[in-house]
Amino acid sequence: MTTEEQLKTVERQVDLAIKAGAKIIAQSRPTDPSAKGYFYPATLMTGVDHSMELMREETFGPDV
């Protein structure tokens, strides 16, 4: 991510999708947990639909 705000947006969208019934079925692990920056693991989800913000908004995050 390029900014902390963008990272928080992706985190919020994933959290909201999970609360609405989506599930994370695969997620990458960081290669270097001590790396500085705004990182979110590549995330594959199921049970998503177009009522969820992460399906409607272009957040440029690593979630599908």
All heavy atoms as TSV, in Angstrom:
chain	resi	resn	atom	element	x	y	z
A	1	MET	N	N	0.836	-1.161	0.000
A	1	MET	CA	C	0.000	0.000	0.000
A	1	MET	C	C	0.891	1.238	0.000
A	1	MET	O	O	2.008	1.200	0.504
A	1	MET	CB	C	-0.863	0.041	1.259
A	1	MET	CG	C	-1.684	-1.180	1.559
A	1	MET	SD	S	-3.116	-1.218	0.512
A	1	MET	CE	C	-3.165	-2.943	0.240
A	2	THR	N	N	0.342	2.323	-0.505
A	2	THR	CA	C	1.137	3.546	-0.555
A	2	THR	C	C	0.933	4.424	0.672
A	2	THR	O	O	1.795	5.237	0.985
A	2	THR	CB	C	0.811	4.355	-1.819
A	2	THR	OG1	O	-0.585	4.616	-1.844
A	2	THR	CG2	C	1.229	3.599	-3.060
A	3	THR	N	N	-0.202	4.274	1.362
A	3	THR	CA	C	-0.463	5.099	2.538
A	3	THR	C	C	-1.105	4.260	3.645
A	3	THR	O	O	-1.701	3.213	3.386
A	3	THR	CB	C	-1.420	6.263	2.224
A	3	THR	OG1	O	-2.704	5.722	1.890
A	3	THR	CG2	C	-0.907	7.136	1.090
A	4	GLU	N	N	-1.001	4.754	4.864
A	4	GLU	CA	C	-1.656	4.085	5.994
A	4	GLU	C	C	-3.173	4.105	5.810
A	4	GLU	O	O	-3.864	3.143	6.146
A	4	GLU	CB	C	-1.275	4.779	7.296
A	4	GLU	CG	C	-1.848	4.097	8.511
A	4	GLU	CD	C	-1.410	4.753	9.815
A	4	GLU	OE1	O	-0.779	5.825	9.781
A	4	GLU	OE2	O	-1.700	4.164	10.875
A	5	GLU	N	N	-3.697	5.178	5.256
A	5	GLU	CA	C	-5.139	5.287	5.013
A	5	GLU	C	C	-5.623	4.186	4.066
A	5	GLU	O	O	-6.679	3.583	4.273
A	5	GLU	CB	C	-5.482	6.662	4.444
A	5	GLU	CG	C	-6.962	6.859	4.199
A	5	GLU	CD	C	-7.291	8.229	3.642
A	5	GLU	OE1	O	-6.435	9.125	3.684
A	5	GLU	OE2	O	-8.423	8.384	3.141
A	6	GLN	N	N	-4.847	3.912	3.028
A	6	GLN	CA	C	-5.217	2.858	2.079
A	6	GLN	C	C	-5.211	1.496	2.776
A	6	GLN	O	O	-6.111	0.685	2.566
A	6	GLN	CB	C	-4.257	2.870	0.897
A	6	GLN	CG	C	-4.661	1.917	-0.210
A	6	GLN	CD	C	-3.697	1.987	-1.388
A	6	GLN	OE1	O	-2.561	2.429	-1.266
A	6	GLN	NE2	N	-4.161	1.518	-2.529
A	7	LEU	N	N	-4.231	1.247	3.606
A	7	LEU	CA	C	-4.165	-0.004	4.353
A	7	LEU	C	C	-5.390	-0.145	5.258
A	7	LEU	O	O	-6.030	-1.205	5.289
A	7	LEU	CB	C	-2.886	-0.055	5.187
A	7	LEU	CG	C	-2.751	-1.255	6.126
A	7	LEU	CD1	C	-2.745	-2.560	5.363
A	7	LEU	CD2	C	-1.495	-1.107	6.969
A	8	LYS	N	N	-5.739	0.905	5.964
A	8	LYS	CA	C	-6.909	0.859	6.855
A	8	LYS	C	C	-8.194	0.621	6.073
A	8	LYS	O	O	-9.097	-0.067	6.551
A	8	LYS	CB	C	-7.000	2.146	7.670
A	8	LYS	CG	C	-5.945	2.216	8.747
A	8	LYS	CD	C	-6.068	3.495	9.542
A	8	LYS	CE	C	-4.999	3.549	10.623
A	8	LYS	NZ	N	-5.118	4.756	11.437
A	9	THR	N	N	-8.287	1.161	4.865
A	9	THR	CA	C	-9.463	0.939	4.024
A	9	THR	C	C	-9.599	-0.529	3.676
A	9	THR	O	O	-10.685	-1.114	3.802
A	9	THR	CB	C	-9.389	1.794	2.745
A	9	THR	OG1	O	-9.401	3.175	3.107
A	9	THR	CG2	C	-10.547	1.506	1.810
A	10	VAL	N	N	-8.512	-1.161	3.254
A	10	VAL	CA	C	-8.557	-2.585	2.906
A	10	VAL	C	C	-8.903	-3.421	4.139
A	10	VAL	O	O	-9.751	-4.316	4.077
A	10	VAL	CB	C	-7.228	-3.045	2.272
A	10	VAL	CG1	C	-7.192	-4.558	2.110
A	10	VAL	CG2	C	-7.032	-2.368	0.924
A	11	GLU	N	N	-8.283	-3.121	5.273
A	11	GLU	CA	C	-8.578	-3.863	6.498
A	11	GLU	C	C	-10.059	-3.739	6.865
A	11	GLU	O	O	-10.704	-4.733	7.218
A	11	GLU	CB	C	-7.716	-3.344	7.650
A	11	GLU	CG	C	-6.254	-3.680	7.516
A	11	GLU	CD	C	-5.375	-2.995	8.543
A	11	GLU	OE1	O	-5.763	-1.937	9.096
A	11	GLU	OE2	O	-4.281	-3.524	8.787
A	12	ARG	N	N	-10.592	-2.534	6.759
A	12	ARG	CA	C	-12.002	-2.311	7.086
A	12	ARG	C	C	-12.912	-3.065	6.138
A	12	ARG	O	O	-13.875	-3.716	6.553
A	12	ARG	CB	C	-12.318	-0.807	7.043
A	12	ARG	CG	C	-13.779	-0.471	7.331
A	12	ARG	CD	C	-14.033	1.027	7.295
A	12	ARG	NE	N	-13.501	1.696	6.121
A	12	ARG	CZ	C	-14.061	1.685	4.914
A	12	ARG	NH1	N	-15.188	1.032	4.711
A	12	ARG	NH2	N	-13.513	2.331	3.908
A	13	GLN	N	N	-12.616	-3.020	4.846
A	13	GLN	CA	C	-13.459	-3.698	3.868
A	13	GLN	C	C	-13.453	-5.208	4.071
A	13	GLN	O	O	-14.495	-5.851	3.966
A	13	GLN	CB	C	-13.015	-3.351	2.454
A	13	GLN	CG	C	-13.344	-1.928	2.085
A	13	GLN	CD	C	-12.846	-1.560	0.706
A	13	GLN	OE1	O	-11.964	-2.197	0.156
A	13	GLN	NE2	N	-13.415	-0.502	0.150
A	14	VAL	N	N	-12.294	-5.768	4.372
A	14	VAL	CA	C	-12.224	-7.212	4.627
A	14	VAL	C	C	-13.001	-7.548	5.897
A	14	VAL	O	O	-13.786	-8.503	5.928
A	14	VAL	CB	C	-10.758	-7.695	4.703
A	14	VAL	CG1	C	-10.679	-9.137	5.215
A	14	VAL	CG2	C	-10.099	-7.587	3.337
A	15	ASP	N	N	-12.817	-6.771	6.954
A	15	ASP	CA	C	-13.543	-7.013	8.202
A	15	ASP	C	C	-15.060	-6.947	7.995
A	15	ASP	O	O	-15.805	-7.802	8.497
A	15	ASP	CB	C	-13.132	-6.007	9.274
A	15	ASP	CG	C	-11.730	-6.235	9.812
A	15	ASP	OD1	O	-11.167	-7.338	9.598
A	15	ASP	OD2	O	-11.184	-5.305	10.442
A	16	LEU	N	N	-15.519	-5.947	7.256
A	16	LEU	CA	C	-16.956	-5.819	6.996
A	16	LEU	C	C	-17.476	-7.003	6.174
A	16	LEU	O	O	-18.572	-7.503	6.425
A	16	LEU	CB	C	-17.253	-4.506	6.263
A	16	LEU	CG	C	-17.117	-3.240	7.102
A	16	LEU	CD1	C	-17.233	-1.999	6.211
A	16	LEU	CD2	C	-18.161	-3.212	8.201
A	17	ALA	N	N	-16.700	-7.448	5.201
A	17	ALA	CA	C	-17.118	-8.592	4.383
A	17	ALA	C	C	-17.222	-9.852	5.241
A	17	ALA	O	O	-18.172	-10.630	5.098
A	17	ALA	CB	C	-16.136	-8.797	3.233
A	18	ILE	N	N	-16.276	-10.048	6.138
A	18	ILE	CA	C	-16.317	-11.220	7.022
A	18	ILE	C	C	-17.553	-11.149	7.925
A	18	ILE	O	O	-18.257	-12.146	8.108
A	18	ILE	CB	C	-15.015	-11.328	7.841
A	18	ILE	CG1	C	-13.868	-11.728	6.907
A	18	ILE	CG2	C	-15.162	-12.321	8.989
A	18	ILE	CD1	C	-12.494	-11.638	7.529
A	19	LYS	N	N	-17.847	-9.981	8.450
A	19	LYS	CA	C	-19.037	-9.818	9.290
A	19	LYS	C	C	-20.312	-10.092	8.509
A	19	LYS	O	O	-21.326	-10.495	9.082
A	19	LYS	CB	C	-19.075	-8.418	9.888
A	19	LYS	CG	C	-18.060	-8.223	10.982
A	19	LYS	CD	C	-18.086	-6.814	11.529
A	19	LYS	CE	C	-16.981	-6.641	12.563
A	19	LYS	NZ	N	-16.852	-5.259	13.004
A	20	ALA	N	N	-20.267	-9.880	7.187
A	20	ALA	CA	C	-21.436	-10.107	6.329
A	20	ALA	C	C	-21.476	-11.538	5.786
A	20	ALA	O	O	-22.334	-11.861	4.974
A	20	ALA	CB	C	-21.452	-9.106	5.185
A	21	GLY	N	N	-20.522	-12.388	6.203
A	21	GLY	CA	C	-20.578	-13.789	5.811
A	21	GLY	C	C	-19.462	-14.293	4.916
A	21	GLY	O	O	-19.396	-15.491	4.633
A	22	ALA	N	N	-18.595	-13.422	4.430
A	22	ALA	CA	C	-17.474	-13.871	3.592
A	22	ALA	C	C	-16.456	-14.611	4.456
A	22	ALA	O	O	-16.419	-14.450	5.678
A	22	ALA	CB	C	-16.816	-12.675	2.914
A	23	LYS	N	N	-15.651	-15.423	3.808
A	23	LYS	CA	C	-14.609	-16.173	4.515
A	23	LYS	C	C	-13.280	-16.039	3.778
A	23	LYS	O	O	-13.241	-16.044	2.554
A	23	LYS	CB	C	-14.972	-17.648	4.586
A	23	LYS	CG	C	-16.172	-17.939	5.475
A	23	LYS	CD	C	-16.382	-19.424	5.592
A	23	LYS	CE	C	-17.461	-19.872	6.498
A	23	LYS	NZ	N	-18.502	-19.103	6.938
A	24	ILE	N	N	-12.212	-15.941	4.545
A	24	ILE	CA	C	-10.868	-15.973	3.968
A	24	ILE	C	C	-10.498	-17.435	3.780
A	24	ILE	O	O	-10.535	-18.218	4.728
A	24	ILE	CB	C	-9.845	-15.270	4.888
A	24	ILE	CG1	C	-10.159	-13.777	4.975
A	24	ILE	CG2	C	-8.421	-15.511	4.389
A	24	ILE	CD1	C	-9.292	-13.010	5.954
A	25	ILE	N	N	-10.152	-17.806	2.536
A	25	ILE	CA	C	-9.780	-19.202	2.285
A	25	ILE	C	C	-8.292	-19.365	2.022
A	25	ILE	O	O	-7.776	-20.483	2.086
A	25	ILE	CB	C	-10.610	-19.826	1.146
A	25	ILE	CG1	C	-10.441	-19.066	-0.154
A	25	ILE	CG2	C	-12.076	-19.897	1.541
A	25	ILE	CD1	C	-11.051	-19.758	-1.351
A	26	ALA	N	N	-7.594	-18.281	1.747
A	26	ALA	CA	C	-6.135	-18.326	1.579
A	26	ALA	C	C	-5.581	-16.928	1.810
A	26	ALA	O	O	-6.227	-15.933	1.462
A	26	ALA	CB	C	-5.756	-18.811	0.192
A	27	GLN	N	N	-4.400	-16.891	2.402
A	27	GLN	CA	C	-3.772	-15.602	2.660
A	27	GLN	C	C	-2.260	-15.803	2.681
A	27	GLN	O	O	-1.757	-16.752	3.273
A	27	GLN	CB	C	-4.258	-15.045	4.003
A	27	GLN	CG	C	-4.016	-13.584	4.192
A	27	GLN	CD	C	-4.780	-13.034	5.388
A	27	GLN	OE1	O	-4.775	-13.613	6.459
A	27	GLN	NE2	N	-5.447	-11.916	5.177
A	28	SER	N	N	-1.546	-14.906	2.015
A	28	SER	CA	C	-0.088	-15.004	1.978
A	28	SER	C	C	0.503	-14.593	3.323
A	28	SER	O	O	-0.168	-13.987	4.153
A	28	SER	CB	C	0.483	-14.129	0.862
A	28	SER	OG	O	0.280	-12.761	1.178
A	29	ARG	N	N	1.753	-14.917	3.479
A	29	ARG	CA	C	2.486	-14.502	4.673
A	29	ARG	C	C	3.556	-13.515	4.243
A	29	ARG	O	O	4.157	-13.675	3.187
A	29	ARG	CB	C	3.144	-15.699	5.326
A	29	ARG	CG	C	2.149	-16.677	5.846
A	29	ARG	CD	C	2.837	-17.804	6.543
A	29	ARG	NE	N	1.832	-18.814	6.857
A	29	ARG	CZ	C	2.105	-19.954	7.398
A	29	ARG	NH1	N	3.347	-20.274	7.683
A	29	ARG	NH2	N	1.152	-20.809	7.663
A	30	PRO	N	N	3.820	-12.508	5.077
A	30	PRO	CA	C	4.881	-11.565	4.711
A	30	PRO	C	C	6.232	-12.269	4.659
A	30	PRO	O	O	6.494	-13.170	5.460
A	30	PRO	CB	C	4.847	-10.522	5.820
A	30	PRO	CG	C	4.004	-11.087	6.908
A	30	PRO	CD	C	3.197	-12.210	6.339
A	31	THR	N	N	7.052	-11.895	3.707
A	31	THR	CA	C	8.376	-12.500	3.603
A	31	THR	C	C	9.331	-11.929	4.642
A	31	THR	O	O	10.254	-12.606	5.071
A	31	THR	CB	C	8.971	-12.307	2.197
A	31	THR	OG1	O	8.996	-10.913	1.899
A	31	THR	CG2	C	8.152	-13.038	1.156
A	32	ASP	N	N	9.100	-10.698	5.063
A	32	ASP	CA	C	9.955	-10.075	6.072
A	32	ASP	C	C	9.077	-9.257	7.016
A	32	ASP	O	O	8.749	-8.117	6.733
A	32	ASP	CB	C	10.990	-9.176	5.398
A	32	ASP	CG	C	11.943	-8.533	6.397
A	32	ASP	OD1	O	11.814	-8.784	7.618
A	32	ASP	OD2	O	12.814	-7.777	5.954
A	33	PRO	N	N	8.671	-9.850	8.136
A	33	PRO	CA	C	7.764	-9.148	9.058
A	33	PRO	C	C	8.338	-7.851	9.621
A	33	PRO	O	O	7.599	-7.017	10.101
A	33	PRO	CB	C	7.526	-10.152	10.183
A	33	PRO	CG	C	8.142	-11.425	9.769
A	33	PRO	CD	C	9.016	-11.177	8.583
A	34	SER	N	N	9.648	-7.665	9.549
A	34	SER	CA	C	10.242	-6.437	10.073
A	34	SER	C	C	10.316	-5.325	9.028
A	34	SER	O	O	10.763	-4.234	9.324
A	34	SER	CB	C	11.640	-6.725	10.616
A	34	SER	OG	O	12.507	-7.102	9.559
A	35	ALA	N	N	9.855	-5.623	7.811
A	35	ALA	CA	C	9.906	-4.620	6.746
A	35	ALA	C	C	9.033	-3.422	7.108
A	35	ALA	O	O	7.943	-3.575	7.656
A	35	ALA	CB	C	9.451	-5.226	5.430
A	36	LYS	N	N	9.527	-2.243	6.792
A	36	LYS	CA	C	8.768	-1.031	7.075
A	36	LYS	C	C	7.870	-0.722	5.885
A	36	LYS	O	O	8.233	-0.935	4.745
A	36	LYS	CB	C	9.717	0.130	7.341
A	36	LYS	CG	C	10.514	-0.061	8.603
A	36	LYS	CD	C	11.416	1.110	8.865
A	36	LYS	CE	C	12.201	0.834	10.137
A	36	LYS	NZ	N	13.101	1.919	10.451
A	37	GLY	N	N	6.685	-0.233	6.181
A	37	GLY	CA	C	5.755	0.121	5.119
A	37	GLY	C	C	4.355	-0.324	5.471
A	37	GLY	O	O	4.082	-0.769	6.588
A	38	TYR	N	N	3.467	-0.215	4.515
A	38	TYR	CA	C	2.056	-0.543	4.704
A	38	TYR	C	C	1.755	-1.787	3.879
A	38	TYR	O	O	1.583	-1.708	2.660
A	38	TYR	CB	C	1.175	0.633	4.281
A	38	TYR	CG	C	1.533	1.907	5.005
A	38	TYR	CD1	C	2.143	2.950	4.341
A	38	TYR	CD2	C	1.290	2.037	6.359
A	38	TYR	CE1	C	2.483	4.119	5.014
A	38	TYR	CE2	C	1.626	3.195	7.043
A	38	TYR	CZ	C	2.225	4.228	6.357
A	38	TYR	OH	O	2.565	5.374	7.027
A	39	PHE	N	N	1.721	-2.926	4.551
A	39	PHE	CA	C	1.546	-4.196	3.858
A	39	PHE	C	C	0.267	-4.884	4.314
A	39	PHE	O	O	-0.080	-4.858	5.495
A	39	PHE	CB	C	2.740	-5.117	4.141
A	39	PHE	CG	C	4.050	-4.549	3.684
A	39	PHE	CD1	C	4.906	-3.936	4.579
A	39	PHE	CD2	C	4.422	-4.618	2.350
A	39	PHE	CE1	C	6.111	-3.404	4.165
A	39	PHE	CE2	C	5.622	-4.080	1.923
A	39	PHE	CZ	C	6.468	-3.471	2.827
A	40	TYR	N	N	-0.407	-5.497	3.371
A	40	TYR	CA	C	-1.560	-6.343	3.672
A	40	TYR	C	C	-1.360	-7.619	2.875
A	40	TYR	O	O	-1.037	-7.560	1.684
A	40	TYR	CB	C	-2.881	-5.668	3.275
A	40	TYR	CG	C	-4.074	-6.407	3.824
A	40	TYR	CD1	C	-4.528	-6.147	5.111
A	40	TYR	CD2	C	-4.723	-7.371	3.074
A	40	TYR	CE1	C	-5.601	-6.841	5.634
A	40	TYR	CE2	C	-5.799	-8.065	3.590
A	40	TYR	CZ	C	-6.237	-7.800	4.872
A	40	TYR	OH	O	-7.295	-8.485	5.391
A	41	PRO	N	N	-1.514	-8.776	3.504
A	41	PRO	CA	C	-1.253	-10.017	2.781
A	41	PRO	C	C	-2.247	-10.223	1.632
A	41	PRO	O	O	-3.422	-9.853	1.744
A	41	PRO	CB	C	-1.421	-11.092	3.850
A	41	PRO	CG	C	-2.259	-10.466	4.913
A	41	PRO	CD	C	-1.961	-8.994	4.868
A	42	ALA	N	N	-1.761	-10.805	0.557
A	42	ALA	CA	C	-2.667	-11.177	-0.534
A	42	ALA	C	C	-3.716	-12.100	0.060
A	42	ALA	O	O	-3.399	-13.035	0.795
A	42	ALA	CB	C	-1.897	-11.870	-1.645
A	43	THR	N	N	-4.986	-11.816	-0.215
A	43	THR	CA	C	-6.087	-12.493	0.455
A	43	THR	C	C	-7.114	-12.966	-0.563
A	43	THR	O	O	-7.573	-12.182	-1.388
A	43	THR	CB	C	-6.755	-11.536	1.468
A	43	THR	OG1	O	-5.750	-11.089	2.393
A	43	THR	CG2	C	-7.878	-12.205	2.227
A	44	LEU	N	N	-7.464	-14.244	-0.480
A	44	LEU	CA	C	-8.498	-14.827	-1.335
A	44	LEU	C	C	-9.708	-15.127	-0.462
A	44	LEU	O	O	-9.592	-15.798	0.558
A	44	LEU	CB	C	-7.985	-16.105	-1.994
A	44	LEU	CG	C	-8.951	-16.827	-2.923
A	44	LEU	CD1	C	-9.319	-15.953	-4.115
A	44	LEU	CD2	C	-8.345	-18.138	-3.388
A	45	MET	N	N	-10.862	-14.599	-0.883
A	45	MET	CA	C	-12.084	-14.752	-0.090
A	45	MET	C	C	-13.165	-15.439	-0.904
A	45	MET	O	O	-13.191	-15.356	-2.131
A	45	MET	CB	C	-12.578	-13.384	0.373
A	45	MET	CG	C	-11.566	-12.638	1.206
A	45	MET	SD	S	-12.154	-11.036	1.775
A	45	MET	CE	C	-13.199	-11.583	3.124
A	46	THR	N	N	-14.069	-16.085	-0.203
A	46	THR	CA	C	-15.242	-16.684	-0.814
A	46	THR	C	C	-16.471	-16.155	-0.080
A	46	THR	O	O	-16.357	-15.605	1.020
A	46	THR	CB	C	-15.177	-18.227	-0.762
A	46	THR	OG1	O	-16.235	-18.767	-1.535
A	46	THR	CG2	C	-15.262	-18.748	0.651
A	47	GLY	N	N	-17.623	-16.299	-0.701
A	47	GLY	CA	C	-18.853	-15.838	-0.075
A	47	GLY	C	C	-19.046	-14.339	-0.158
A	47	GLY	O	O	-19.806	-13.767	0.620
A	48	VAL	N	N	-18.364	-13.704	-1.103
A	48	VAL	CA	C	-18.530	-12.258	-1.275
A	48	VAL	C	C	-19.627	-11.990	-2.302
A	48	VAL	O	O	-19.931	-12.842	-3.142
A	48	VAL	CB	C	-17.214	-11.574	-1.706
A	48	VAL	CG1	C	-16.161	-11.718	-0.628
A	48	VAL	CG2	C	-16.700	-12.133	-3.009
A	49	ASP	N	N	-20.241	-10.832	-2.205
A	49	ASP	CA	C	-21.237	-10.437	-3.201
A	49	ASP	C	C	-21.183	-8.922	-3.379
A	49	ASP	O	O	-20.457	-8.232	-2.680
A	49	ASP	CB	C	-22.639	-10.926	-2.814
A	49	ASP	CG	C	-23.131	-10.340	-1.506
A	49	ASP	OD1	O	-23.004	-9.114	-1.298
A	49	ASP	OD2	O	-23.647	-11.105	-0.673
A	50	HIS	N	N	-21.959	-8.427	-4.307
A	50	HIS	CA	C	-21.875	-7.005	-4.658
A	50	HIS	C	C	-22.552	-6.080	-3.661
A	50	HIS	O	O	-22.541	-4.866	-3.855
A	50	HIS	CB	C	-22.393	-6.785	-6.078
A	50	HIS	CG	C	-21.441	-7.327	-7.104
A	50	HIS	ND1	N	-20.301	-6.659	-7.473
A	50	HIS	CD2	C	-21.429	-8.490	-7.783
A	50	HIS	CE1	C	-19.633	-7.384	-8.355
A	50	HIS	NE2	N	-20.298	-8.498	-8.561
A	51	SER	N	N	-23.082	-6.622	-2.572
A	51	SER	CA	C	-23.559	-5.747	-1.498
A	51	SER	C	C	-22.391	-5.309	-0.616
A	51	SER	O	O	-22.526	-4.395	0.192
A	51	SER	CB	C	-24.611	-6.464	-0.645
A	51	SER	OG	O	-24.012	-7.496	0.129
A	52	MET	N	N	-21.239	-5.951	-0.777
A	52	MET	CA	C	-20.072	-5.662	0.048
A	52	MET	C	C	-19.201	-4.596	-0.612
A	52	MET	O	O	-18.944	-4.646	-1.805
A	52	MET	CB	C	-19.260	-6.944	0.272
A	52	MET	CG	C	-20.041	-8.002	0.983
A	52	MET	SD	S	-19.152	-9.558	1.025
A	52	MET	CE	C	-20.376	-10.608	1.805
A	53	GLU	N	N	-18.724	-3.668	0.207
A	53	GLU	CA	C	-17.922	-2.558	-0.296
A	53	GLU	C	C	-16.688	-3.042	-1.053
A	53	GLU	O	O	-16.324	-2.467	-2.077
A	53	GLU	CB	C	-17.504	-1.666	0.869
A	53	GLU	CG	C	-16.746	-0.439	0.453
A	53	GLU	CD	C	-16.342	0.438	1.624
A	53	GLU	OE1	O	-16.923	0.302	2.720
A	53	GLU	OE2	O	-15.439	1.260	1.427
A	54	LEU	N	N	-16.043	-4.111	-0.567
A	54	LEU	CA	C	-14.816	-4.560	-1.236
A	54	LEU	C	C	-15.094	-5.055	-2.653
A	54	LEU	O	O	-14.181	-5.135	-3.460
A	54	LEU	CB	C	-14.059	-5.605	-0.423
A	54	LEU	CG	C	-14.634	-6.993	-0.171
A	54	LEU	CD1	C	-14.458	-7.915	-1.346
A	54	LEU	CD2	C	-13.948	-7.582	1.033
A	55	MET	N	N	-16.338	-5.358	-2.974
A	55	MET	CA	C	-16.698	-5.758	-4.336
A	55	MET	C	C	-17.103	-4.563	-5.199
A	55	MET	O	O	-17.113	-4.667	-6.416
A	55	MET	CB	C	-17.860	-6.760	-4.302
A	55	MET	CG	C	-17.468	-8.114	-3.765
A	55	MET	SD	S	-16.381	-9.013	-4.875
A	55	MET	CE	C	-17.487	-9.358	-6.233
A	56	ARG	N	N	-17.427	-3.442	-4.576
A	56	ARG	CA	C	-17.919	-2.285	-5.330
A	56	ARG	C	C	-16.888	-1.180	-5.504
A	56	ARG	O	O	-17.000	-0.369	-6.410
A	56	ARG	CB	C	-19.144	-1.697	-4.635
A	56	ARG	CG	C	-20.338	-2.602	-4.584
A	56	ARG	CD	C	-21.568	-1.873	-4.050
A	56	ARG	NE	N	-21.284	-0.969	-2.939
A	56	ARG	CZ	C	-21.431	-1.275	-1.659
A	56	ARG	NH1	N	-21.844	-2.466	-1.303
A	56	ARG	NH2	N	-21.155	-0.387	-0.722
A	57	GLU	N	N	-15.913	-1.100	-4.606
A	57	GLU	CA	C	-14.958	0.003	-4.615
A	57	GLU	C	C	-13.595	-0.457	-5.111
A	57	GLU	O	O	-13.169	-1.570	-4.817
A	57	GLU	CB	C	-14.802	0.566	-3.202
A	57	GLU	CG	C	-16.088	1.108	-2.609
A	57	GLU	CD	C	-16.635	2.302	-3.349
A	57	GLU	OE1	O	-15.820	3.133	-3.835
A	57	GLU	OE2	O	-17.864	2.399	-3.469
A	58	GLU	N	N	-12.921	0.395	-5.848
A	58	GLU	CA	C	-11.560	0.117	-6.297
A	58	GLU	C	C	-10.605	0.608	-5.220
A	58	GLU	O	O	-10.296	1.781	-5.141
A	58	GLU	CB	C	-11.270	0.832	-7.624
A	58	GLU	CG	C	-12.013	0.241	-8.786
A	58	GLU	CD	C	-11.558	0.839	-10.107
A	58	GLU	OE1	O	-10.339	0.972	-10.297
A	58	GLU	OE2	O	-12.425	1.201	-10.885
A	59	THR	N	N	-10.131	-0.312	-4.399
A	59	THR	CA	C	-9.252	0.083	-3.305
A	59	THR	C	C	-7.789	-0.185	-3.633
A	59	THR	O	O	-6.911	0.235	-2.894
A	59	THR	CB	C	-9.601	-0.692	-2.021
A	59	THR	OG1	O	-9.506	-2.084	-2.293
A	59	THR	CG2	C	-10.972	-0.354	-1.537
A	60	PHE	N	N	-7.536	-0.909	-4.695
A	60	PHE	CA	C	-6.173	-1.241	-5.095
A	60	PHE	C	C	-5.450	-1.995	-3.979
A	60	PHE	O	O	-4.309	-1.730	-3.659
A	60	PHE	CB	C	-5.397	0.004	-5.541
A	60	PHE	CG	C	-6.091	0.733	-6.647
A	60	PHE	CD1	C	-6.818	1.868	-6.395
A	60	PHE	CD2	C	-6.031	0.238	-7.935
A	60	PHE	CE1	C	-7.474	2.535	-7.426
A	60	PHE	CE2	C	-6.688	0.901	-8.964
A	60	PHE	CZ	C	-7.412	2.049	-8.703
A	61	GLY	N	N	-6.172	-2.915	-3.381
A	61	GLY	CA	C	-5.601	-3.756	-2.326
A	61	GLY	C	C	-5.533	-5.203	-2.784
A	61	GLY	O	O	-6.187	-5.581	-3.750
A	62	PRO	N	N	-4.765	-6.007	-2.072
A	62	PRO	CA	C	-4.565	-7.399	-2.456
A	62	PRO	C	C	-5.639	-8.327	-1.932
A	62	PRO	O	O	-5.356	-9.330	-1.292
A	62	PRO	CB	C	-3.201	-7.710	-1.834
A	62	PRO	CG	C	-3.203	-6.906	-0.583
A	62	PRO	CD	C	-3.919	-5.630	-0.948
A	63	ASP	N	N	-6.905	-7.983	-2.153
A	63	ASP	CA	C	-7.978	-8.870	-1.722
A	63	ASP	C	C	-8.903	-9.150	-2.895
A	63	ASP	O	O	-9.132	-8.323	-3.734
A	63	ASP	CB	C	-8.761	-8.260	-0.553
A	63	ASP	CG	C	-9.328	-6.891	-0.870
A	63	ASP	OD1	O	-8.763	-6.202	-1.743
A	63	ASP	OD2	O	-10.321	-6.500	-0.256
A	64	VAL	N	N	-9.363	-10.388	-2.940
A	64	VAL	CA	C	-10.237	-10.815	-4.039
A	64	VAL	C	C	-11.432	-11.544	-3.447
A	64	VAL	O	O	-11.315	-12.340	-2.573
A	64	VAL	CB	C	-9.504	-11.753	-5.004
A	64	VAL	CG1	C	-10.426	-12.196	-6.117
A	64	VAL	CG2	C	-8.275	-11.113	-5.555
